[in-house]
């Protein structure tokens, strides 16, 4: 991995990629969603814990289940998006560590340590949500990540009786570039970074 990507790749992943609130009517097929996960799953998490869980809300029935939990300001765009991804994390992720991290007893690091379970699941599940955005952009999709929903309602509707908790939502599809807001500024290196 000693060769940098091309400028066109940087543009697609970062510089020209935008947060979309409006999407074309073009559907996102299940093959693309499988390819999306098959890319993001290779990105790093601590102890290969992979706590993220994803629900791809596509059908009209599933959209109607999600709709009451979404804030009014986000509801129309969520219902109109081809797919809404519930990015969640599994608080029992450590039960899969014998498979995912088999060279040591990593499960024992977490058993009974609720604070470590919570911080590891949330941090790494959030990272995996970020990886999903980059994988989606790499596949030519556009994203509209957002908060603005009732986590407990989503959890009760989609994850009742499980150890899975919702984190954030991502509307997914092929963006309508004609309805983009002006690009927001970003902080300069000197404002956000230091080298020591």
DORO-538476 format. One record per atom (N, C-alpha, C): residue in three letters; y, z negated, x negated. Coordinates in steps of 0.02 Angstrom, whole numbers, plus 50000, padded with zeros to 5 digits. Atoms other than C-alpha are relative to their C-alpha. Layout:
<recs>
ALAYZX;...
</recs>
This chain:
<recs>
UNK499405000049958;UNK500005000050000;UNK500635000049956;UNK499445000050046;UNK501185003949858;UNK500525005250017;UNK499534994749981;UNK502075018349946;UNK500384998050063;UNK499605001649941;UNK503515015250065;UNK499915005350053;UNK500004995249946;UNK503525023450235;UNK500605004749993;UNK499454995250001;UNK504675038150266;UNK500604997250039;UNK499405002049962;UNK506455036350332;UNK499895001150075;UNK500144998849929;UNK505845044050495;UNK499604994350031;UNK500405005749976;UNK504585029850512;UNK500454993950008;UNK499535005749994;UNK505935016850477;UNK500445000750062;UNK499584998849941;UNK507015024950610;UNK499624998450064;UNK500405000949939;UNK505605024750739;UNK499844992650011;UNK500205007049993;UNK505095006750704;UNK500604995350007;UNK499455004750005;UNK506804998850673;UNK500685002950017;UNK499294998149998;UNK508435008350652;UNK500205003450065;UNK499844996549938;UNK508375019650805;UNK499654997150061;UNK500365003049945;UNK507205009150911;UNK500484995450039;UNK499545003749957;UNK508075000851058;UNK499614995950050;UNK500275003849944;UNK507734987851191;UNK500165003950064;UNK499914995949940;UNK507464997651351;UNK499944995950064;UNK500025003049933;UNK507834991951528;UNK499785005150053;UNK500174994649953;UNK507445008851609;UNK499495004549966;UNK500534995950027;UNK505905019551586;UNK499915006250043;UNK500184994049962;UNK505365036951637;UNK499394998350044;UNK500585001149956;UNK504005038751768;UNK499345001549965;UNK500624998350038;UNK502755044051634;UNK499574993849993;UNK500475005650003;UNK501225032851643;UNK499794998549929;UNK500315002050063;UNK500495023251497;UNK499264999250014;UNK500725000249983;UNK498625026351497;UNK499644994349963;UNK500395005650027;UNK497295013451458;UNK499795001349928;UNK500184998350069;UNK496795022651300;UNK500554998149952;UNK499435001950041;UNK498545019951231;UNK500054992449994;UNK499985007350003;UNK498475001451276;UNK499454997349953;UNK500535002050047;UNK496814999851184;UNK500215001449928;UNK499774998250067;UNK497565008851033;UNK500534995149976;UNK499485004850015;UNK499044997051040;UNK499704993549974;UNK500325006250022;UNK497944981651029;UNK499625001149934;UNK500394998750061;UNK496844989750895;UNK500455000449938;UNK499535000350056;UNK498404991250785;UNK500244992949987;UNK499695006550011;UNK499204974350814;UNK499524994649977;UNK500485005250016;UNK497594964450791;UNK499914999149924;UNK500095000450073;UNK497604968150603;UNK500564996349965;UNK499445003550032;UNK499264959550570;UNK499844992649990;UNK500215006750020;UNK499214942250491;UNK500194994450049;UNK499875006449967;UNK499094925350578;UNK499704994649955;UNK500255005350043;UNK498794908550496;UNK499264998750014;UNK500735000949996;UNK496934905950460;UNK499685005350045;UNK500254994649957;UNK496674922450552;UNK499884997650072;UNK500125003649937;UNK496854911850709;UNK500075004450062;UNK499934995049946;UNK497414926250822;UNK500034996750070;UNK499985003549936;UNK497944914950968;UNK500295004050058;UNK499684996349946;UNK498874928251067;UNK499495002850048;UNK500384996849947;UNK498164934351231;UNK500495004350040;UNK499554995249968;UNK498894949251323;UNK499725002250067;UNK500184997249935;UNK498864954151505;UNK500465006050011;UNK499634993949987;UNK499394972251536;UNK500045000950076;UNK499904999749928;UNK500114971751711;UNK500215007150018;UNK499894992949986;UNK499964989751774;UNK499975001650074;UNK500124998149930;UNK499334990551952;UNK500554997250045;UNK499515002449951;UNK500454988552103;UNK499834992950022;UNK500225006749979;UNK499424973452155;UNK500194994849948;UNK499835004850054;UNK499664964951986;UNK500754999149994;UNK499275000450003;UNK501524969151986;UNK500264995350055;UNK499795004349945;UNK501694960652155;UNK499824992749988;UNK500185006950019;UNK500794945252088;UNK500524997249950;UNK499525002250052;UNK502014944551941;UNK500714999250028;UNK499314999549977;UNK503594948552038;UNK500344993450019;UNK499655006249980;UNK503964931252116;UNK500194995549941;UNK499875004350058;UNK503934923251943;UNK500575002749957;UNK499494996950042;UNK505214935251869;UNK500694998650028;UNK499325001349978;UNK507054930751875;UNK500295006050037;UNK499734994649958;UNK508034940852002;UNK500325005549958;UNK499664995150043;UNK509044949351864;UNK499515004649963;UNK500514996250036;UNK507424955551783;UNK499495003450045;UNK500544998049956;UNK506394959351937;UNK499955007550010;UNK500024992849985;UNK506874977351977;UNK499755004049940;UNK500224996250059;UNK506664983551799;UNK499274998649982;UNK500705001750013;UNK505004974451783;UNK499545003750049;UNK500404996449951;UNK504324981951944;UNK499995007549986;UNK499964992850013;UNK504904999251888;UNK499675002149935;UNK500314998350065;UNK504164998451712;UNK499275002050010;UNK500704998049993;UNK502505007351691;UNK499514994349986;UNK500435005650018;UNK501744991751611;UNK500454994149983;UNK499695006150025;UNK502304973851589;UNK499464995949966;UNK500495003950038;UNK501404964151454;UNK500194992650004;UNK499915007250006;UNK501214945451476;UNK499734998149931;UNK500205002450066;UNK501194939151297;UNK499884992550007;UNK500205007049991;UNK500264922651300;UNK499644997549938;UNK500375002950056;UNK499364910851182;UNK499484995250027;UNK500575004149979;UNK497724901751196;UNK500004993449962;UNK499995006650031;UNK497804883051163;UNK499314998049975;UNK500675001350027;UNK495934883551128;UNK499805005449949;UNK500124994650049;UNK496114897350997;UNK499524997849945;UNK500395002450057;UNK495254886350867;UNK499255000350013;UNK500714999249985;UNK493594888150958;UNK499735006649974;UNK500224993550027;UNK493544906050892;UNK500045000249924;UNK499934999950073;UNK493874901050711;UNK499335000749963;UNK500644998650036;UNK492004900450664;UNK499865007549994;UNK500074992750005;UNK492024919150700;UNK500555003149957;UNK499434996750032;UNK493764923350636;UNK500144997649929;UNK499865002950066;UNK493834911950482;UNK499374996349977;UNK500675003050007;UNK491984909050441;UNK499864996649933;UNK500175002550066;UNK492104904050258;UNK500144992549991;UNK499905007250002;UNK492634886150298;UNK500034997450072;UNK499985002949932;UNK492634874050445;UNK500724999050023;UNK499305000349980;UNK494394878350502;UNK500094996850069;UNK499945003049934;UNK494034872650679;UNK500144992549996;UNK499915007350007;UNK493984854550619;UNK500724998249982;UNK499305001450015;UNK495794856050559;UNK500404998650063;UNK499615000149938;UNK496354857450739;UNK499724995150052;UNK500315004149949;UNK495124847250842;UNK500344993250005;UNK499675006449989;UNK496064832450917;UNK500714999549975;UNK499325000150027;UNK497724837250834;UNK500445004350045;UNK499644996149950;UNK498754842550985;UNK500645003149973;UNK499384997350026;UNK500384844750889;UNK499875006249957;UNK500174994350042;UNK499564856450762;UNK499755005950042;UNK500244994749954;UNK498684866050901;UNK500605003550032;UNK499424997249965;UNK500324868450995;UNK500435004349952;UNK499564996350046;UNK501364873850844;UNK499665006349974;UNK500364994250026;UNK500024885450777;UNK499915005450053;UNK500104995249945;UNK499654893550945;UNK500655003550017;UNK499364997049980;UNK501484896150989;UNK500295004449945;UNK499714996150055;UNK502064902050817;UNK499635006549990;UNK500384994050015;UNK500654914150786;UNK499935004650060;UNK499994995849940;UNK500574920150966;UNK500655003850007;UNK499364996649999;UNK502424924150955;UNK500025005549947;UNK500054994850051;UNK502134933450792;UNK499625006050026;UNK500414994549974;UNK500784943650877;UNK500375004050054;UNK499584996449953;UNK502004947951016;UNK500485004749964;UNK499584995650041;UNK503174954750882;UNK499615005849972;UNK500424994550024;UNK501754964650808;UNK499865005150055;UNK500124995449945;UNK501424971950980;UNK500595004850007;UNK499414995749995;UNK503214978450986;UNK499995005449947;UNK500024995050054;UNK503024986950817;UNK499445005050010;UNK500564995449986;UNK501324994150863;UNK500185004850056;UNK499794995749945;UNK502035000751026;UNK500485005449976;UNK499534995150027;UNK503475009050936;UNK499655005149955;UNK500384995450043;UNK502265016450809;UNK499625005250041;UNK500364995549956;UNK501325024350955;UNK500465004250044;UNK499524996049962;UNK502915031751028;UNK500224996850065;UNK499795003649940;UNK503165018651164;UNK500664996449988;UNK499395004150003;UNK504765009251203;UNK499874993350033;UNK500115006949977;UNK504904990651239;UNK500634996950026;UNK499465004249974;UNK505984978851338;UNK499774992850003;UNK500225007050000;UNK505524961151283;UNK500504995550036;UNK499545004349963;UNK506234947151388;UNK499704993150015;UNK500165006349969;UNK506224929251442;UNK500205000850074;UNK499764999049931;UNK506954926051614;UNK499445000450051;UNK500535000549949;UNK505394921351711;UNK499754992850000;UNK500265006749991;UNK504514905751771;UNK499314999549967;UNK500635000450037;UNK503164901751642;UNK499454996550040;UNK500525003749964;UNK502274889051751;UNK499725004150058;UNK500244995849946;UNK502174901351896;UNK499545005549973;UNK500434994950031;UNK501474914951782;UNK499344996949980;UNK500625003250022;UNK500224902651711;UNK499544998450059;UNK500405001549941;UNK499664897151884;UNK499715006250032;UNK500214993749968;UNK499524915151944;UNK499485003749958;UNK500424995850043;UNK498694923351793;UNK499504996149957;UNK500415003850047;UNK497914909251691;UNK499744993450027;UNK500215006349970;UNK497434895651814;UNK499304998049976;UNK500645002750021;UNK496024884551752;UNK499805001949929;UNK500154998050069;UNK496144891251574;UNK500454996249951;UNK499605003150053;UNK496894885651409;UNK500565004649977;UNK499514995050020;UNK498094900451404;UNK500674998650032;UNK499325001249978;UNK499984898651418;UNK500425006249987;UNK499564994350010;UNK501284912351441;UNK500564998349952;UNK499475000850049;UNK502604915051308;UNK500605004250021;UNK499464995649978;UNK503674930351351;UNK499705006450029;UNK500204993749969;UNK503604947151438;UNK500275005949960;UNK499754993850030;UNK503764964851371;UNK499885005650050;UNK500074993949961;UNK504114979651484;UNK499875005649951;UNK500274995150047;UNK503254994651408;UNK499965006850034;UNK500054993249973;UNK503365013351433;UNK500365004949955;UNK499624994850036;UNK504345028751383;UNK500724999550026;UNK499325001849979;UNK506175023951386;UNK500435005850022;UNK499494995349978;UNK507585032851474;UNK500614999149956;UNK499455000850048;UNK508825035451333;UNK500695001050031;UNK499354998849967;UNK510185040651455;UNK500294993550029;UNK499775006249969;UNK510295022851521;UNK500034994149951;UNK499955005350050;UNK510415013151358;UNK500704997249996;UNK499355003150015;UNK511815000851328;UNK500205001749929;UNK499814999050070;UNK512855003051170;UNK499624995249955;UNK500395004150047;UNK511934996351019;UNK500404993949980;UNK499675006150021;UNK512344978350980;UNK500034999549924;UNK499955000850073;UNK512914973550805;UNK499464995449974;UNK500465004550033;UNK511814964550681;UNK500374996349943;UNK499705003750056;UNK512224951550548;UNK499885003649935;UNK500074997250067;UNK512514957550371;UNK499544995449959;UNK500445003950044;UNK511344951750232;UNK500324993449981;UNK499655006050024;UNK512644939350171;UNK500084994850054;UNK499935004749944;UNK512784931550344;UNK499344996750019;UNK500645002549977;UNK510924929050371;UNK499524998049944;UNK500475000950054;UNK510134927950200;UNK500324997049939;UNK499795001850068;UNK510254920250028;UNK499395000749955;UNK500514999550051;UNK509264922949870;UNK500094994349952;UNK499955005750047;UNK508884907649765;UNK499525001049942;
</recs>
